[in-house]
C-alpha cells in the first residue's frame, strides 16, 4: 500500500491491486505466480513495467520525505 501511495495509485485497495496483477500475468490461471510468469508478464505489460520501475525508484520516496 505504501508503494502504491508513493506512486499515486491510491484509488485501489491492496487486494484490488493484487487481483489486477494476477489477471494480467498469471498466464496459466493457477492462482500462483512463478518467477518466470512474473518476469515475462512484467516485460509484456508496459504499464506494469512502468509501475514496477517506479516502485524501485527511491527518488519518489525522497520527495515525499522532503515534503513532510
Biopython code that builds the backbone (N, CA, C, O; Angstrom):
import numpy as np
from Bio.PDB.StructureBuilder import StructureBuilder

atoms = [
    (1, "UNK", "N", (0.816, -1.188, 0.000)),
    (1, "UNK", "CA", (0.000, 0.000, 0.000)),
    (1, "UNK", "C", (0.858, 1.249, 0.000)),
    (1, "UNK", "O", (0.508, 2.253, -0.622)),
    (2, "UNK", "N", (1.993, 1.187, 0.705)),
    (2, "UNK", "CA", (2.892, 2.346, 0.743)),
    (2, "UNK", "C", (3.460, 2.627, -0.636)),
    (2, "UNK", "O", (3.539, 3.786, -1.045)),
    (3, "UNK", "N", (3.857, 1.590, -1.360)),
    (3, "UNK", "CA", (4.396, 1.773, -2.709)),
    (3, "UNK", "C", (3.336, 2.379, -3.616)),
    (3, "UNK", "O", (3.634, 3.266, -4.417)),
    (4, "UNK", "N", (2.092, 1.903, -3.492)),
    (4, "UNK", "CA", (1.009, 2.457, -4.296)),
    (4, "UNK", "C", (0.798, 3.929, -3.970)),
    (4, "UNK", "O", (0.631, 4.745, -4.876)),
    (5, "UNK", "N", (0.804, 4.276, -2.690)),
    (5, "UNK", "CA", (0.586, 5.664, -2.285)),
    (5, "UNK", "C", (1.695, 6.564, -2.798)),
    (5, "UNK", "O", (1.429, 7.664, -3.283)),
    (6, "UNK", "N", (2.918, 6.115, -2.697)),
    (6, "UNK", "CA", (4.056, 6.905, -3.153)),
    (6, "UNK", "C", (3.970, 7.145, -4.650)),
    (6, "UNK", "O", (4.336, 8.216, -5.133)),
    (7, "UNK", "N", (3.492, 6.162, -5.379)),
    (7, "UNK", "CA", (3.414, 6.274, -6.838)),
    (7, "UNK", "C", (2.073, 6.802, -7.329)),
    (7, "UNK", "O", (1.824, 6.836, -8.534)),
    (8, "UNK", "N", (1.209, 7.214, -6.407)),
    (8, "UNK", "CA", (-0.051, 7.824, -6.814)),
    (8, "UNK", "C", (-1.138, 6.852, -7.212)),
    (8, "UNK", "O", (-2.066, 7.239, -7.923)),
    (9, "UNK", "N", (-1.061, 5.614, -6.784)),
    (9, "UNK", "CA", (-2.074, 4.618, -7.116)),
    (9, "UNK", "C", (-2.936, 4.315, -5.890)),
    (9, "UNK", "O", (-3.135, 3.151, -5.542)),
    (10, "UNK", "N", (-3.443, 5.351, -5.240)),
    (10, "UNK", "CA", (-4.205, 5.168, -4.010)),
    (10, "UNK", "C", (-5.682, 4.878, -4.264)),
    (10, "UNK", "O", (-6.427, 4.644, -3.312)),
    (11, "UNK", "N", (-6.121, 4.887, -5.512)),
    (11, "UNK", "CA", (-7.522, 4.641, -5.826)),
    (11, "UNK", "C", (-7.878, 3.163, -5.793)),
    (11, "UNK", "O", (-9.017, 2.804, -6.092)),
    (12, "UNK", "N", (-6.950, 2.310, -5.444)),
    (12, "UNK", "CA", (-7.132, 0.874, -5.485)),
    (12, "UNK", "C", (-6.680, 0.274, -4.152)),
    (12, "UNK", "O", (-5.645, 0.668, -3.614)),
    (13, "UNK", "N", (-7.441, -0.664, -3.626)),
    (13, "UNK", "CA", (-7.003, -1.347, -2.411)),
    (13, "UNK", "C", (-5.860, -2.303, -2.755)),
    (13, "UNK", "O", (-5.645, -2.637, -3.919)),
    (14, "UNK", "N", (-5.134, -2.735, -1.725)),
    (14, "UNK", "CA", (-4.037, -3.675, -1.957)),
    (14, "UNK", "C", (-4.576, -4.965, -2.593)),
    (14, "UNK", "O", (-3.920, -5.557, -3.451)),
    (15, "UNK", "N", (-5.771, -5.397, -2.169)),
    (15, "UNK", "CA", (-6.369, -6.609, -2.723)),
    (15, "UNK", "C", (-6.741, -6.420, -4.195)),
    (15, "UNK", "O", (-6.502, -7.304, -5.018)),
    (16, "UNK", "N", (-7.326, -5.270, -4.522)),
    (16, "UNK", "CA", (-7.675, -4.985, -5.918)),
    (16, "UNK", "C", (-6.421, -4.921, -6.788)),
    (16, "UNK", "O", (-6.408, -5.420, -7.913)),
    (17, "UNK", "N", (-5.378, -4.306, -6.257)),
    (17, "UNK", "CA", (-4.109, -4.198, -6.977)),
    (17, "UNK", "C", (-3.540, -5.595, -7.252)),
    (17, "UNK", "O", (-3.114, -5.897, -8.367)),
    (18, "UNK", "N", (-3.541, -6.438, -6.217)),
    (18, "UNK", "CA", (-3.022, -7.804, -6.359)),
    (18, "UNK", "C", (-3.837, -8.582, -7.380)),
    (18, "UNK", "O", (-3.272, -9.288, -8.216)),
    (19, "UNK", "N", (-5.156, -8.461, -7.320)),
    (19, "UNK", "CA", (-6.012, -9.156, -8.292)),
    (19, "UNK", "C", (-5.728, -8.696, -9.715)),
    (19, "UNK", "O", (-5.696, -9.507, -10.641)),
    (20, "UNK", "N", (-5.522, -7.396, -9.888)),
    (20, "UNK", "CA", (-5.208, -6.859, -11.214)),
    (20, "UNK", "C", (-3.898, -7.456, -11.738)),
    (20, "UNK", "O", (-3.803, -7.838, -12.905)),
    (21, "UNK", "N", (-2.899, -7.531, -10.867)),
    (21, "UNK", "CA", (-1.605, -8.112, -11.270)),
    (21, "UNK", "C", (-1.803, -9.565, -11.711)),
    (21, "UNK", "O", (-1.311, -9.967, -12.766)),
    (22, "UNK", "N", (-2.517, -10.345, -10.908)),
    (22, "UNK", "CA", (-2.739, -11.747, -11.259)),
    (22, "UNK", "C", (-3.507, -11.888, -12.560)),
    (22, "UNK", "O", (-3.181, -12.759, -13.367)),
    (23, "UNK", "N", (-4.522, -11.054, -12.792)),
    (23, "UNK", "CA", (-5.278, -11.125, -14.039)),
    (23, "UNK", "C", (-4.390, -10.860, -15.245)),
    (23, "UNK", "O", (-4.573, -11.451, -16.310)),
    (24, "UNK", "N", (-3.428, -9.965, -15.064)),
    (24, "UNK", "CA", (-2.557, -9.604, -16.182)),
    (24, "UNK", "C", (-1.488, -10.648, -16.458)),
    (24, "UNK", "O", (-1.167, -10.903, -17.619)),
    (25, "UNK", "N", (-0.930, -11.258, -15.418)),
    (25, "UNK", "CA", (0.276, -12.059, -15.670)),
    (25, "UNK", "C", (0.232, -13.510, -15.196)),
    (25, "UNK", "O", (1.208, -14.230, -15.406)),
    (26, "UNK", "N", (-0.849, -13.976, -14.567)),
    (26, "UNK", "CA", (-0.963, -15.390, -14.198)),
    (26, "UNK", "C", (-1.479, -16.150, -15.410)),
    (26, "UNK", "O", (-2.668, -16.458, -15.503)),
    (27, "UNK", "N", (-0.574, -16.451, -16.342)),
    (27, "UNK", "CA", (-0.976, -16.970, -17.653)),
    (27, "UNK", "C", (-1.650, -18.336, -17.588)),
    (27, "UNK", "O", (-2.497, -18.635, -18.430)),
    (28, "UNK", "N", (-1.304, -19.165, -16.623)),
    (28, "UNK", "CA", (-1.936, -20.483, -16.552)),
    (28, "UNK", "C", (-3.112, -20.509, -15.566)),
    (28, "UNK", "O", (-3.696, -21.563, -15.317)),
    (29, "UNK", "N", (-3.453, -19.340, -15.007)),
    (29, "UNK", "CA", (-4.618, -19.179, -14.125)),
    (29, "UNK", "C", (-4.678, -20.174, -12.969)),
    (29, "UNK", "O", (-5.746, -20.673, -12.617)),
    (30, "UNK", "N", (-3.510, -20.454, -12.385)),
    (30, "UNK", "CA", (-3.498, -21.367, -11.240)),
    (30, "UNK", "C", (-3.516, -20.634, -9.894)),
    (30, "UNK", "O", (-3.448, -21.261, -8.837)),
    (31, "UNK", "N", (-3.607, -19.307, -9.943)),
    (31, "UNK", "CA", (-3.655, -18.527, -8.703)),
    (31, "UNK", "C", (-2.308, -18.326, -8.050)),
    (31, "UNK", "O", (-2.221, -17.818, -6.933)),
    (32, "UNK", "N", (-1.261, -18.722, -8.742)),
    (32, "UNK", "CA", (0.100, -18.553, -8.236)),
    (32, "UNK", "C", (0.951, -17.954, -9.346)),
    (32, "UNK", "O", (0.711, -18.178, -10.533)),
    (33, "UNK", "N", (1.956, -17.184, -8.927)),
    (33, "UNK", "CA", (2.891, -16.623, -9.903)),
    (33, "UNK", "C", (4.267, -17.224, -9.690)),
    (33, "UNK", "O", (4.862, -17.103, -8.619)),
    (34, "UNK", "N", (4.757, -17.869, -10.729)),
    (34, "UNK", "CA", (6.144, -18.311, -10.679)),
    (34, "UNK", "C", (7.014, -17.100, -11.011)),
    (34, "UNK", "O", (6.516, -16.102, -11.530)),
    (35, "UNK", "N", (8.276, -17.184, -10.722)),
    (35, "UNK", "CA", (9.194, -16.105, -11.063)),
    (35, "UNK", "C", (9.180, -15.871, -12.572)),
    (35, "UNK", "O", (9.220, -14.729, -13.028)),
    (36, "UNK", "N", (9.124, -16.956, -13.342)),
    (36, "UNK", "CA", (9.108, -16.838, -14.792)),
    (36, "UNK", "C", (7.851, -16.120, -15.278)),
    (36, "UNK", "O", (7.934, -15.260, -16.156)),
    (37, "UNK", "N", (6.680, -16.463, -14.716)),
    (37, "UNK", "CA", (5.444, -15.782, -15.094)),
    (37, "UNK", "C", (5.525, -14.297, -14.758)),
    (37, "UNK", "O", (5.139, -13.445, -15.557)),
    (38, "UNK", "N", (6.031, -14.004, -13.568)),
    (38, "UNK", "CA", (6.123, -12.612, -13.144)),
    (38, "UNK", "C", (7.014, -11.812, -14.084)),
    (38, "UNK", "O", (6.625, -10.747, -14.562)),
    (39, "UNK", "N", (8.205, -12.326, -14.347)),
    (39, "UNK", "CA", (9.159, -11.612, -15.207)),
    (39, "UNK", "C", (8.597, -11.433, -16.608)),
    (39, "UNK", "O", (8.622, -10.323, -17.141)),
    (40, "UNK", "N", (8.093, -12.498, -17.212)),
    (40, "UNK", "CA", (7.585, -12.375, -18.585)),
    (40, "UNK", "C", (6.334, -11.497, -18.622)),
    (40, "UNK", "O", (6.131, -10.760, -19.586)),
    (41, "UNK", "N", (5.496, -11.565, -17.590)),
    (41, "UNK", "CA", (4.307, -10.733, -17.537)),
    (41, "UNK", "C", (4.635, -9.261, -17.432)),
    (41, "UNK", "O", (4.023, -8.433, -18.105)),
    (42, "UNK", "N", (5.595, -8.935, -16.593)),
    (42, "UNK", "CA", (6.004, -7.539, -16.438)),
    (42, "UNK", "C", (6.650, -7.030, -17.721)),
    (42, "UNK", "O", (6.414, -5.892, -18.127)),
    (43, "UNK", "N", (7.457, -7.860, -18.354)),
    (43, "UNK", "CA", (8.103, -7.454, -19.602)),
    (43, "UNK", "C", (7.093, -7.197, -20.713)),
    (43, "UNK", "O", (7.329, -6.340, -21.565)),
    (44, "UNK", "N", (5.965, -7.922, -20.727)),
    (44, "UNK", "CA", (4.942, -7.773, -21.769)),
    (44, "UNK", "C", (4.007, -6.596, -21.525)),
    (44, "UNK", "O", (3.395, -6.091, -22.466)),
    (45, "UNK", "N", (3.889, -6.155, -20.284)),
    (45, "UNK", "CA", (2.907, -5.124, -19.943)),
    (45, "UNK", "C", (3.609, -3.799, -19.641)),
    (45, "UNK", "O", (4.237, -3.640, -18.594)),
    (46, "UNK", "N", (3.493, -2.854, -20.573)),
    (46, "UNK", "CA", (4.192, -1.567, -20.458)),
    (46, "UNK", "C", (3.834, -0.824, -19.169)),
    (46, "UNK", "O", (4.711, -0.301, -18.482)),
    (47, "UNK", "N", (2.533, -0.784, -18.847)),
    (47, "UNK", "CA", (2.096, -0.060, -17.653)),
    (47, "UNK", "C", (2.617, -0.705, -16.373)),
    (47, "UNK", "O", (3.040, -0.019, -15.442)),
    (48, "UNK", "N", (2.578, -2.020, -16.345)),
    (48, "UNK", "CA", (3.079, -2.735, -15.166)),
    (48, "UNK", "C", (4.587, -2.563, -15.037)),
    (48, "UNK", "O", (5.100, -2.407, -13.929)),
    (49, "UNK", "N", (5.298, -2.592, -16.157)),
    (49, "UNK", "CA", (6.750, -2.370, -16.132)),
    (49, "UNK", "C", (7.056, -0.989, -15.573)),
    (49, "UNK", "O", (7.972, -0.829, -14.766)),
    (50, "UNK", "N", (6.292, 0.005, -16.000)),
    (50, "UNK", "CA", (6.499, 1.367, -15.512)),
    (50, "UNK", "C", (6.233, 1.452, -14.006)),
    (50, "UNK", "O", (6.985, 2.092, -13.272)),
    (51, "UNK", "N", (5.166, 0.805, -13.558)),
    (51, "UNK", "CA", (4.830, 0.814, -12.131)),
    (51, "UNK", "C", (5.915, 0.138, -11.300)),
    (51, "UNK", "O", (6.323, 0.655, -10.260)),
    (52, "UNK", "N", (6.374, -1.011, -11.760)),
    (52, "UNK", "CA", (7.430, -1.734, -11.038)),
    (52, "UNK", "C", (8.712, -0.907, -11.018)),
    (52, "UNK", "O", (9.385, -0.829, -9.991)),
    (53, "UNK", "N", (9.049, -0.296, -12.139)),
    (53, "UNK", "CA", (10.251, 0.538, -12.213)),
    (53, "UNK", "C", (10.155, 1.702, -11.235)),
    (53, "UNK", "O", (11.117, 2.004, -10.528)),
    (54, "UNK", "N", (8.993, 2.357, -11.194)),
    (54, "UNK", "CA", (8.804, 3.458, -10.252)),
    (54, "UNK", "C", (8.893, 2.979, -8.811)),
    (54, "UNK", "O", (9.392, 3.697, -7.944)),
    (55, "UNK", "N", (8.416, 1.778, -8.557)),
    (55, "UNK", "CA", (8.431, 1.241, -7.202)),
    (55, "UNK", "C", (9.848, 1.080, -6.676)),
    (55, "UNK", "O", (10.086, 1.185, -5.473)),
    (56, "UNK", "N", (10.776, 0.829, -7.570)),
    (56, "UNK", "CA", (12.161, 0.662, -7.156)),
    (56, "UNK", "C", (12.975, 1.938, -7.301)),
    (56, "UNK", "O", (14.163, 1.960, -6.979)),
    (57, "UNK", "N", (12.346, 2.991, -7.779)),
    (57, "UNK", "CA", (12.995, 4.294, -7.901)),
    (57, "UNK", "C", (12.763, 5.054, -6.603)),
    (57, "UNK", "O", (11.647, 5.498, -6.333)),
    (58, "UNK", "N", (13.802, 5.205, -5.807)),
    (58, "UNK", "CA", (13.666, 5.830, -4.488)),
    (58, "UNK", "C", (13.584, 7.344, -4.532)),
    (58, "UNK", "O", (13.411, 7.976, -3.490)),
    (59, "UNK", "N", (13.704, 7.947, -5.714)),
    (59, "UNK", "CA", (13.607, 9.403, -5.789)),
    (59, "UNK", "C", (12.222, 9.878, -5.354)),
    (59, "UNK", "O", (12.095, 10.940, -4.745)),
    (60, "UNK", "N", (11.172, 9.088, -5.667)),
    (60, "UNK", "CA", (9.829, 9.445, -5.218)),
    (60, "UNK", "C", (9.730, 9.401, -3.696)),
    (60, "UNK", "O", (9.080, 10.252, -3.089)),
    (61, "UNK", "N", (10.364, 8.428, -3.091)),
    (61, "UNK", "CA", (10.353, 8.315, -1.635)),
    (61, "UNK", "C", (11.031, 9.528, -1.024)),
    (61, "UNK", "O", (10.535, 10.102, -0.054)),
    (62, "UNK", "N", (12.155, 9.916, -1.584)),
    (62, "UNK", "CA", (12.874, 11.092, -1.067)),
    (62, "UNK", "C", (12.029, 12.354, -1.185)),
    (62, "UNK", "O", (12.040, 13.182, -0.275)),
    (63, "UNK", "N", (11.298, 12.520, -2.284)),
    (63, "UNK", "CA", (10.438, 13.692, -2.457)),
    (63, "UNK", "C", (9.348, 13.731, -1.397)),
    (63, "UNK", "O", (9.043, 14.790, -0.848)),
    (64, "UNK", "N", (8.763, 12.573, -1.112)),
    (64, "UNK", "CA", (7.709, 12.508, -0.094)),
    (64, "UNK", "C", (8.273, 12.860, 1.272)),
    (64, "UNK", "O", (7.651, 13.604, 2.030)),
    (65, "UNK", "N", (9.429, 12.337, 1.584)),
    (65, "UNK", "CA", (10.065, 12.609, 2.879)),
    (65, "UNK", "C", (10.417, 14.091, 2.997)),
    (65, "UNK", "O", (10.195, 14.710, 4.038)),
    (66, "UNK", "N", (10.957, 14.641, 1.944)),
    (66, "UNK", "CA", (11.366, 16.059, 1.971)),
    (66, "UNK", "C", (10.161, 16.982, 2.094)),
    (66, "UNK", "O", (10.268, 18.044, 2.708)),
    (67, "UNK", "N", (9.029, 16.610, 1.532)),
    (67, "UNK", "CA", (7.872, 17.496, 1.583)),
    (67, "UNK", "C", (7.099, 17.363, 2.902)),
    (67, "UNK", "O", (6.101, 18.052, 3.114)),
    (68, "UNK", "N", (7.558, 16.493, 3.762)),
    (68, "UNK", "CA", (6.954, 16.380, 5.082)),
    (68, "UNK", "C", (5.999, 15.274, 5.156)),
    (68, "UNK", "O", (5.401, 15.043, 6.207)),
]
sb = StructureBuilder()
sb.init_structure("model")
sb.init_model(0)
sb.init_chain("A")
sb.init_seg("    ")
for serial, (resi, resn, name, xyz) in enumerate(atoms, 1):
    if name == "N":
        sb.init_residue(resn, " ", resi, " ")
    sb.init_atom(name, np.array(xyz, "f"), 0.0, 1.0, " ", f" {name:<3s}", serial, name[0])
structure = sb.get_structure()
